[in-house]
Amino acid sequence: MTHNAIQRLLLKRFALAAATYGLALLLLWLAFFTGHYQQSLSGVAIGSALVVISQATLFGLFWSGRNQRFADPSLTEAQVLMGLGWQTWLIAHVDEARGAFLVFYVLILLFGLFHLTRQVFIRCALLVFFSFSAITLWDAYHFRLAEPALAALQVCILAMVLAWLVLYARFVQVSRQRQRQRRFALQAHQDTLRGMMRQLEDLVATDELTGLFNRRHFLRIASRELNALDSDVMHGLALIDLDHFKRINDLHGHAAGDQVLQAFAGVAQACLRDGDVLARYGGEEFVVLVPDCDAERLTACCERLRIAFTEVELMGLQVRNLSLSAGMTLLAVGDDLDEALQRADQALYRAKRDGRNRCAAAWENVDA
């Protein structure tokens, strides 16, 4: 989740807590008007005002984002302790209705169930128990308990409820921890699967020997580029064949032939631009797609590549006079890729027929 999304979630959570305070204040005034709250009207008003001020302060922290400065941006422990303090103050001033207001202790602890650590939750539960027990003992010491047996029963019930809450909180926290671990493990598995899928895609799209794109992937890219071609833009397409490659294999072995193919791939990648697409078309034949290109630029590109390949020297091999032949054509809007490849292939055939080690263009006059 993003920072803003988390902050909005914390604000909604605070609004829920503030609504609970509003409900408690409503019951406080109801207890006052029914004669169950032992305080003057000014005391009730001041207490209510202090509750509102405390909540307004928390709202200011969340609204301004200053809650992010704390170790726990949700301020859960602070809110729980504040709620327990106000609840204990309320309990201390009610008489026979004291048992009815005990439910708010449970609501306050439930508010911190998912965010407080086990130690903090137990500490808060103990605070509730000893606070209520201290109020009961204080009233008993001053003979203000109308029904001591009922008060003792309330203390016992509260102890049982708090013990159950502690156990339930432990169960919830352990379950959440396991779910978090499973989620992290699932995320790790998904990342691994995505990595394997990328590797499979690379294997499917790449020629193992040269590391270049293979024919199938090139045709997919070229078709996509042709479909996206603008009317005022042309692409260059060239078929390249390494001259006398069969002779190299026959005289020096297939390992030497593999080195020649790898050498060409390295030279070609160094000569081409980042946006140009180079692929092994099959055997000793390669294909190049040069986006946003005219006849002059395509010719210059292929000639640069041809000259660079003639200067290649293979370490440990007595292979001399490396050369290549290229057939070039241009792609325009409405062209068919298969027809364009056929034009380039015919130009390549002319280049070989005319003596190899040259570049021939489909747009040239064949009879010239």
For each residue, the residues with C-beta under 8 A, 3 or more apart:
1: 5 6 9
2: 5 6
3: 6 7
4: 7 8
5: 1 2 8 9
6: 1 2 3 9 10 73
7: 3 4 10 11 62 65 68 73
8: 4 5 11 12
9: 1 5 6 12 13
10: 6 7 13 14 62 67 73 74
11: 7 8 14 15 62 63
12: 8 9 15 16
13: 9 10 16 17 74
14: 10 11 17 18 58 59 62 79
15: 11 12 18 19
16: 12 13 19 20
17: 13 14 20 21 79 83 111
18: 14 15 21 22 55 58 59
19: 15 16 22 23
20: 16 17 23 24 104 107 111
21: 17 18 24 25 51 55 83 86
22: 18 19 25 26
23: 19 20 26 27
24: 20 21 27 28 51 86 87 90 104
25: 21 22 28 29 48 51
26: 22 23 29 30
27: 23 24 30 31 101
28: 24 25 31 32 37 44 47 48 90
29: 25 26 32 33 44 48
30: 26 27 33 34
31: 27 28 34 36 37 94 97 101
32: 28 29 35 36 37 39 41 44
33: 29 30
34: 30 31
35: 32
36: 31 32 94 95 96 97
37: 28 31 32 44 93 94 97
38: 93 94 95
39: 32 43 44 47 93
40: 43 44
41: 32 44 45
42: 45 46
43: 39 40 46 47
44: 28 29 32 37 39 40 41 47 48
45: 41 42 48 49
46: 42 43 49 50
47: 28 39 43 44 50 51 89
48: 25 28 29 44 45 51 52
49: 45 46 52 53
50: 46 47 53 54
51: 21 24 25 47 48 54 55 86
52: 48 49 55 56
53: 49 50 56 57
54: 50 51 57 58 82 86
55: 18 21 51 52 58 59
56: 52 53 59 60
57: 53 54 60 61
58: 14 18 54 55 61 62 75 79 82
59: 14 18 55 56 62 63
60: 56 57 63 64 66
61: 57 58 64 66 67 75
62: 7 10 11 14 58 59 65 67 75
63: 11 59 60
64: 60 61
65: 7 62 68
66: 60 61 69
67: 10 61 62 70 73 74 75
68: 7 65 73
69: 66
70: 67 73 75
71:
72: 75 76 77 115
73: 6 7 10 67 68 70
74: 10 13 67 115
75: 58 61 62 67 70 72 78 79
76: 72 79 80 111 112 115 116
77: 72 80 81 112 116 120 124
78: 75 81 82
79: 14 17 58 75 76 82 83 111 112
80: 76 77 83 84 108 109 111 112 116 124
81: 77 78 84 85 124 127
82: 54 58 78 79 85 86
83: 17 21 79 80 86 87 104 108 111
84: 80 81 87 88 105 108 124 127 128 131
85: 81 82 88 89
86: 21 24 51 54 82 83 89 90
87: 24 83 84 90 91 101 104 105 108
88: 84 85 91 92 131 132 135
89: 47 85 86 92 93
90: 24 28 86 87 93 94 101 104
91: 87 88 94 98 101 102 131 132 135
92: 88 89 135
93: 37 38 39 89 90
94: 31 36 37 38 90 91 97 98 101
95: 36 38 98 146
96: 36 146
97: 31 36 37 94 100 101
98: 91 94 95 101 102 151 154
99: 102 150 154
100: 97 103
101: 27 31 87 90 91 94 97 98 104
102: 91 98 99 105 106 132 154 157 158
103: 100 106 107
104: 20 24 83 87 90 101 107 108
105: 84 87 102 108 109 128 132 158 162
106: 102 103 109 110 161 165
107: 20 103 104 110 111
108: 80 83 84 87 104 105 111 112
109: 80 105 106 112 113 121 124 125 128 162 165 169
110: 106 107 113 165
111: 17 20 76 79 80 83 107 108
112: 76 77 79 80 108 109 115 116 120 121 124
113: 109 110 116 121 165 168 169 172
114: 172 173 176
115: 72 74 76 112
116: 76 77 80 112 113 120 121 124 169
117: 120 121 173
118: 121 122 169 170 173
119: 122 123
120: 77 112 116 117 123 124
121: 109 112 113 116 117 118 124 125 165 166 169
122: 118 119 125 126 166
123: 119 120 126 127
124: 77 80 81 84 109 112 116 120 121 127 128
125: 109 121 122 128 129 162 165 166
126: 122 123 129 130
127: 81 84 123 124 130 131
128: 84 105 109 124 125 131 132 158 162
129: 125 126 132 133 158 159 162
130: 126 127 133 134
131: 84 88 91 127 128 134 135
132: 88 91 102 105 128 129 135 136 154 155 158
133: 129 130 136 137 155
134: 130 131 137 138
135: 88 91 92 131 132 138 139
136: 132 133 139 140 145 151 152 154 155
137: 133 134 140 141
138: 134 135 141 142
139: 135 136 142 144 145 151
140: 136 137 143 144 145 148 151
141: 137 138
142: 138 139
143: 140
144: 139 140
145: 136 139 140 148 151
146: 95 96 150
147: 150 151
148: 140 145 151 152
149: 152 153
150: 99 146 147 153 154
151: 98 136 139 140 145 147 148 154 155
152: 136 148 149 155 156
153: 149 150 156 157
154: 98 99 102 132 136 150 151 157 158
155: 132 133 136 151 152 158 159
156: 152 153 159 160
157: 102 153 154 160 161
158: 102 105 128 129 132 154 155 161 162
159: 129 155 156 162 163
160: 156 157 163 164
161: 106 157 158 164 165
162: 105 109 125 128 129 158 159 165 166
163: 159 160 166 167
164: 160 161 167 168
165: 106 109 110 113 121 125 161 162 168 169
166: 121 122 125 162 163 169 170
167: 163 164 170 171
168: 113 164 165 171 172
169: 109 113 116 118 121 165 166 172 173
170: 118 166 167 173 174
171: 167 168 174 175
172: 113 114 168 169 175 176
173: 114 117 118 169 170 176 177
174: 170 171 177 178
175: 171 172 178 179
176: 114 172 173 179 180
177: 173 174 180 181
178: 174 175 181 182
179: 175 176 182 183
180: 176 177 183 184
181: 177 178 184 185
182: 178 179 185 186
183: 179 180 186 187
184: 180 181 187 188
185: 181 182 188 189
186: 182 183 189 190
187: 183 184 190 191
188: 184 185 191 192
189: 185 186 192 193
190: 186 187 193 194
191: 187 188 194 195
192: 188 189 195 196
193: 189 190 196 197
194: 190 191 197 198
195: 191 192 198 199
196: 192 193 199 200
197: 193 194 200 201
198: 194 195 201 202
199: 195 196 202 203
200: 196 197 203 204
201: 197 198 204 205
202: 198 199 205 206
203: 199 200 206 208
204: 200 201 216 217
205: 201 202 213 214 216 217
206: 202 203 211 212 213 214 217
207: 210 211 212 213 214 279 280
208: 203 211
209: 258 261 262 280
210: 207 261 262 264 265 280
211: 206 207 208 265
212: 206 207 265 269 278 279 280 286
213: 205 206 207 217 218 221 277 278 279 280
214: 205 206 207 217 218 279 280
215: 218 219 279 280 281 282 287
216: 204 205 219 220
217: 204 205 206 213 214 220 221 279
218: 213 214 215 221 222 277 279 281 287 289
219: 215 216 222 223 337
220: 216 217 223 224
221: 213 217 218 224 225 277 289
222: 218 219 225 226 237 277 289 337
223: 219 220 226 227 337
224: 220 221 227 228
225: 221 222 228 229 235 277 289 291
226: 222 223 229 235 331 335 337
227: 223 224
228: 224 225
229: 225 226 233 234 235 331 332 333
230: 233 333
231: 333
232:
233: 229 230 292
234: 229 292 293 294 330 331 332
235: 225 226 229 289 290 291 292 293 330 331
236: 288 289 290 291 293 294 295 297 298 301 328 329 330 331
237: 222 287 288 289 290 328 329 330 331 340 341 344
238: 287 288 290 298 301 302 326 327 328 329 344 359
239: 281 285 286 287 326 327 341 344 345 347 348
240: 268 285 286 287 288 302 305 324 325 326 348
241: 245 284 285 286 324 325 326 348 352
242: 245 260 261 264 284 285 286 322 323 324
243: 322 323 324 325 352 356 357
244: 247 248 323 356
245: 241 242 248 249 257 260 283 284
246: 249 250
247: 244 250 251
248: 244 245 251 252 256 257 260 319
249: 245 246 252 253 254 256 257
250: 246 247
251: 247 248
252: 248 249 255 256 257 317 318 319
253: 249 256 257
254: 249 257 258
255: 252 258 259
256: 248 249 252 253 259 260 314 317 319
257: 245 248 249 252 253 254 260 261 284
258: 209 254 255 261 262
259: 255 256 262 263 314 317
260: 242 245 248 256 257 263 264 284 314 319 322
261: 209 210 242 257 258 264 265 280 284
262: 209 210 258 259 265 266
263: 259 260 266 267 309 312 314 322
264: 210 242 260 261 267 268 286 309 312 324
265: 210 211 212 261 262 268 269 278 280 286
266: 262 263 269 270
267: 263 264 270 271 305 308 309 312
268: 240 264 265 271 272 278 286 288 305 309
269: 212 265 266 272 278
270: 266 267 308
271: 267 268 301 304 305 308
272: 268 269 276 278 288 290 301 305
273: 276 290
274:
275: 291 292
276: 272 273 288 289 290 291 301
277: 213 218 221 222 225 288 289 291
278: 212 213 265 268 269 272 286 287 288
279: 207 212 213 214 215 217 218 286 287 288
280: 207 209 210 212 213 214 215 261 265 285 286
281: 215 218 239 285 286 287
282: 215 285
283: 245
284: 241 242 245 257 260 261
285: 239 240 241 242 280 281 282
286: 212 239 240 241 242 264 265 268 278 279 280 281
287: 215 218 237 238 239 240 278 279 281 341 344
288: 236 237 238 240 268 272 276 277 278 279 301 302 305
289: 218 221 222 225 235 236 237 276 277
290: 235 236 237 238 272 273 276 293 297 298 301
291: 225 235 236 275 276 277
292: 233 234 235 275
293: 234 235 236 290 297 298 301 330
294: 234 236 297 298 330
295: 236 298 299 328 330 361 363
296: 299 300
297: 236 290 293 294 300 301
298: 236 238 290 293 294 295 301 302 328 330 361
299: 295 296 302 303 328 359 361
300: 296 297 303 304
301: 236 238 271 272 276 288 290 293 297 298 304 305
302: 238 240 288 298 299 305 306 326 328 359
303: 299 300 306 307 359
304: 271 300 301 307 308
305: 240 267 268 271 272 288 301 302 308 309 324 326
306: 302 303 309 310 323 324 326 357 358 359
307: 303 304 310 311
308: 267 270 271 304 305 311 312
309: 263 264 267 268 305 306 312 322 323 324
310: 306 307 321 322 323 357
311: 307 308
312: 263 264 267 308 309 322
313:
314: 256 259 260 263 317 319
315:
316:
317: 252 256 259 314
318: 252
319: 248 252 256 260 314 322
320:
321: 310
322: 242 243 260 263 309 310 312 319
323: 242 243 244 306 309 310 356 357
324: 240 241 242 243 264 305 306 309 357
325: 240 241 243 348 351 352 356 357 358 359 360
326: 238 239 240 241 302 305 306 347 348 351 358 359 360
327: 238 239 343 344 345 346 347 348 349 350 351 359 360 361 362
328: 236 237 238 295 298 299 302 344 347 359 360 361 362
329: 236 237 238 340 343 344 347 361 362 363
330: 234 235 236 237 293 294 295 298 362 363
331: 226 229 234 235 236 237 335 337 340
332: 229 234 335
333: 229 230 231
334:
335: 226 331 332 339 340
336: 339 340
337: 219 222 223 226 331 340 341
338: 341 342
339: 335 336 342 343
340: 237 329 331 335 336 337 343 344
341: 237 239 287 337 338 344 345
342: 338 339 345 346
343: 327 329 339 340 346 347 362
344: 237 238 239 287 327 328 329 340 341 347 348 362
345: 239 327 341 342 348 349
346: 327 342 343 349 350 362
347: 239 326 327 328 329 343 344 350 351 360 361 362 364
348: 239 240 241 325 326 327 344 345 351 352 360
349: 327 345 346 352 353
350: 327 346 347 353 354 360 366
351: 325 326 327 347 348 354 356 358 359 360
352: 241 243 325 348 349 356
353: 349 350
354: 350 351 358 360
355: 358
356: 243 244 323 325 351 352
357: 243 306 310 323 324 325
358: 306 325 326 351 354 355
359: 238 299 302 303 306 325 326 327 328 351
360: 325 326 327 328 347 348 350 351 354 364
361: 295 298 299 327 328 329 347 364
362: 327 328 329 330 343 344 346 347
363: 295 329 330
364: 347 360 361 368
365: 368
366: 350
367:
368: 364 365
